[in-house]
Amino acid sequence: MLASPVLAAAQDVPLPRQRPKIVVPVEPHSFAEAVAGLDFDPASVTDQPTPCLVDLDAVALIEPLPRLIGPGQCGGPDMVRMRTIFLRDKHPVTINPPLTLRCRMAGTFAHFVRDELTTILKAGGRTLRSIDGTGSYECRGRNRIVGAKVSEHGKGNAIDIHSVSFTDGSELFPTDLLANRELRETLKAAACEKFATVLGPGSDGYHEEHVHIDLAERRNNYKMCQWNVLTAAASGVVTGVVPLPRPRPVEGEAADEADERPDE
């Protein structure tokens, strides 16, 4: 029996390619295992993906990394580089630049973007395209102070967010005094519910232009939510039309005008 044209066409459609298998590097990223810290157990090193990696791979484009070791207390196990988060409708959200994090922090952030952040922003009729100006793993002290206690960034356990952009080309800066206050208050509440630490403007003077989130472990699961969501009027910032500079005086008037200026 001859096959129908419809059946033949259906048989010619290629199947979608399978996602590549998660490959977990075994060798440490830097330094010797001997100086990996007291919590390092060589027996825990395996090329098998952890449950966290399996879960994260289903919702994000990731690259498993070798264990990041040192110096000092910096580094951590189960590290990943996350480039894209896929929303529930498979829409990709790009992360610029990609995040280097512990898997647990990456997973918590990915689900926060997919659930809370997307829901809040869609209420305003906009679709998320990218998360920009992000900061993640960096071996340093808190607030970049030399000699300070190691930052959660040094453990791959923190993210800094500068802005987000939408498919219509618009942007939202969470610390922008002119941005919708109600929207920023909602974002703050959602972030403080999800993460152990949220720092923004008004927290300590180091987070006036970005928002910091992390999963720092504290006694009794204590949370720190410090972000003053203000408007330009409430902060005392004067907005309006910026006056143009005065025209330069014509030759002959310059000397007279110079005498009238206050000392600088």
CORRA-V100003 format. One record per residue. N is the residue number from 1. SS is DSSP state (alpha for helix, beta for strand, coil for the rest). OMEGA is omega in degrees with one decimal (none if undefined). D_LAST is the distance of its C-alpha to the last C-alpha in Angstrom with 2 decimals. Layout:
N|SS|OMEGA|D_LAST, N|SS|OMEGA|D_LAST
//
This chain:
1|coil|178.5|97.25, 2|coil|178.4|94.39, 3|coil|178.5|90.95, 4|coil|178.4|89.27, 5|alpha|-179.5|86.27, 6|alpha|-179.8|84.05, 7|alpha|-179.4|85.15, 8|alpha|179.6|84.71, 9|alpha|179.9|81.18, 10|alpha|-178.7|80.32, 11|alpha|-178.3|81.64, 12|alpha|-178.2|79.41, 13|coil|-178.5|76.15, 14|coil|176.7|74.50, 15|coil|178.4|73.65, 16|coil|179.5|69.99, 17|coil|177.8|68.94, 18|coil|176.3|68.86, 19|coil|-178.3|65.56, 20|coil|179.0|65.48, 21|coil|178.2|66.54, 22|coil|177.7|63.87, 23|coil|-177.5|63.74, 24|coil|177.6|62.31, 25|coil|-178.2|61.32, 26|coil|-176.0|62.92, 27|coil|177.2|61.02, 28|coil|-176.8|57.78, 29|coil|-178.4|54.54, 30|coil|-179.9|53.38, 31|coil|-176.8|54.45, 32|coil|178.9|58.00, 33|alpha|-178.1|59.85, 34|alpha|-179.7|60.40, 35|alpha|-175.8|56.76, 36|coil|-179.8|56.52, 37|coil|-175.9|56.30, 38|coil|-176.9|58.87, 39|coil|-176.5|59.18, 40|coil|178.4|60.28, 41|coil|-178.9|63.93, 42|alpha|-178.7|65.26, 43|alpha|-178.7|68.09, 44|alpha|-179.0|65.65, 45|coil|-177.5|64.71, 46|coil|176.9|66.50, 47|coil|178.7|66.29, 48|coil|-180.0|67.27, 49|coil|176.9|64.62, 50|coil|175.3|63.86, 51|alpha|178.6|64.50, 52|alpha|179.6|60.74, 53|alpha|179.9|60.50, 54|alpha|179.3|63.45, 55|alpha|-177.6|61.90, 56|alpha|-179.1|58.49, 57|alpha|-179.4|60.11, 58|coil|-174.9|61.68, 59|coil|-176.0|58.37, 60|beta|173.6|55.87, 61|beta|-173.2|55.62, 62|beta|173.5|55.30, 63|beta|177.3|55.80, 64|beta|-177.6|57.19, 65|coil|172.2|55.53, 66|coil|175.9|56.91, 67|coil|177.0|56.08, 68|beta|-173.9|52.53, 69|beta|169.5|52.78, 70|coil|-2.5|50.14, 71|coil|-179.5|48.27, 72|coil|-178.5|48.57, 73|coil|-179.6|49.05, 74|coil|176.2|47.69, 75|beta|179.5|50.05, 76|beta|178.8|52.99, 77|coil|172.5|56.29, 78|coil|-177.7|57.18, 79|beta|178.7|53.96, 80|beta|168.5|53.51, 81|beta|-175.0|51.16, 82|beta|-175.5|51.02, 83|beta|-174.2|50.07, 84|beta|173.3|51.46, 85|beta|179.9|52.71, 86|beta|178.8|55.60, 87|coil|-175.6|55.77, 88|coil|176.3|59.13, 89|coil|178.9|59.76, 90|coil|177.8|59.06, 91|coil|-177.8|55.77, 92|beta|173.7|53.51, 93|beta|-176.8|49.99, 94|beta|177.8|48.04, 95|beta|-176.8|45.76, 96|beta|-8.9|42.76, 97|beta|179.1|42.70, 98|beta|-177.9|46.11, 99|beta|171.6|46.31, 100|beta|-170.1|47.83, 101|beta|165.0|49.28, 102|beta|-174.6|52.24, 103|alpha|-177.6|54.89, 104|alpha|178.9|54.83, 105|alpha|178.7|51.11, 106|alpha|-179.7|51.55, 107|alpha|178.7|54.55, 108|alpha|179.9|52.93, 109|alpha|-179.8|49.97, 110|alpha|-179.9|52.33, 111|alpha|175.2|54.41, 112|alpha|178.7|51.33, 113|alpha|-176.6|50.24, 114|alpha|-173.8|53.82, 115|alpha|-173.5|54.50, 116|alpha|-174.1|51.66, 117|alpha|-179.3|48.72, 118|alpha|-179.9|50.86, 119|alpha|-179.1|52.49, 120|alpha|-176.3|49.22, 121|alpha|179.4|47.70, 122|alpha|177.4|50.95, 123|coil|177.1|51.00, 124|coil|176.1|48.12, 125|coil|-178.2|50.18, 126|coil|-179.9|48.34, 127|coil|-177.4|49.74, 128|beta|176.6|47.83, 129|beta|-178.2|47.38, 130|beta|173.5|45.17, 131|beta|-165.7|43.13, 132|beta|177.6|39.97, 133|coil|-174.9|37.42, 134|coil|173.0|39.89, 135|beta|-179.1|39.72, 136|coil|-175.3|42.86, 137|coil|174.0|44.32, 138|coil|-177.7|41.91, 139|coil|-178.2|42.76, 140|coil|175.3|39.84, 141|beta|179.6|38.98, 142|alpha|179.1|37.82, 143|alpha|177.9|34.31, 144|alpha|179.0|34.24, 145|coil|-179.3|33.98, 146|coil|179.1|35.84, 147|coil|179.4|38.86, 148|coil|176.4|38.88, 149|coil|-176.1|42.12, 150|beta|179.3|43.03, 151|coil|172.7|41.70, 152|alpha|173.4|44.21, 153|alpha|179.8|42.82, 154|alpha|177.8|44.34, 155|alpha|-176.4|47.68, 156|coil|-171.1|47.54, 157|coil|-175.5|47.54, 158|beta|178.8|44.27, 159|beta|169.8|42.57, 160|beta|-179.4|39.01, 161|beta|-180.0|38.83, 162|coil|-177.9|35.86, 163|beta|172.6|37.59, 164|beta|178.5|40.97, 165|beta|-174.5|42.05, 166|beta|-177.2|45.00, 167|coil|178.5|47.69, 168|coil|178.1|46.30, 169|coil|-179.6|43.09, 170|coil|-179.3|40.89, 171|beta|173.9|38.97, 172|beta|175.2|38.30, 173|coil|-175.4|35.49, 174|coil|-178.7|36.70, 175|coil|-178.6|33.22, 176|coil|-178.8|31.96, 177|coil|-178.4|31.10, 178|coil|179.3|32.34, 179|coil|-177.9|35.68, 180|coil|-175.1|38.83, 181|alpha|-179.2|38.64, 182|alpha|178.1|42.43, 183|alpha|-179.4|42.88, 184|alpha|176.2|40.36, 185|alpha|178.8|42.03, 186|alpha|177.2|45.36, 187|alpha|179.2|44.11, 188|alpha|-178.9|42.79, 189|alpha|180.0|46.14, 190|alpha|180.0|48.12, 191|alpha|-179.1|46.08, 192|alpha|176.5|46.30, 193|alpha|-172.5|50.04, 194|alpha|-171.4|50.54, 195|coil|-178.8|48.35, 196|coil|-178.1|47.98, 197|beta|171.7|44.18, 198|beta|-179.7|41.67, 199|beta|178.2|37.95, 200|coil|178.3|35.23, 201|coil|179.3|31.99, 202|coil|-176.8|31.82, 203|coil|-176.3|34.21, 204|coil|-179.6|32.26, 205|coil|-178.8|28.86, 206|coil|-175.1|30.38, 207|coil|-178.4|32.04, 208|coil|-175.2|29.48, 209|coil|175.4|30.23, 210|coil|177.9|33.90, 211|beta|179.8|37.06, 212|beta|174.7|39.02, 213|beta|176.9|42.79, 214|beta|178.4|45.34, 215|coil|179.5|48.81, 216|coil|179.0|48.10, 217|coil|179.6|51.23, 218|coil|178.8|50.95, 219|alpha|179.0|53.54, 220|alpha|179.0|55.30, 221|alpha|-179.6|53.54, 222|coil|179.0|50.43, 223|coil|178.3|47.88, 224|beta|-178.7|44.10, 225|beta|-175.4|42.59, 226|beta|-179.6|38.88, 227|coil|178.5|37.10, 228|coil|-179.9|35.34, 229|coil|-175.6|36.05, 230|coil|171.0|33.47, 231|coil|179.6|32.52, 232|alpha|-179.0|29.08, 233|alpha|-177.8|29.79, 234|alpha|-178.1|31.05, 235|alpha|-179.9|28.09, 236|coil|179.0|25.59, 237|coil|-179.9|24.22, 238|coil|178.7|23.55, 239|coil|179.6|25.38, 240|coil|-178.8|26.03, 241|coil|177.6|25.09, 242|coil|-177.1|21.72, 243|coil|176.6|20.40, 244|coil|177.4|20.22, 245|coil|179.0|17.13, 246|coil|178.4|17.30, 247|coil|178.3|19.44, 248|coil|-179.5|18.18, 249|coil|177.1|19.05, 250|coil|-178.2|22.24, 251|coil|-177.9|22.47, 252|coil|177.9|22.37, 253|coil|-174.6|19.91, 254|alpha|-177.0|16.87, 255|alpha|179.8|16.41, 256|alpha|-178.3|16.90, 257|alpha|-179.7|14.38, 258|alpha|-180.0|11.61, 259|alpha|-176.5|12.38, 260|alpha|-177.2|12.06, 261|coil|175.3|8.51, 262|coil|177.2|6.32, 263|coil|-178.9|3.84, 264|coil|none|0.00
//
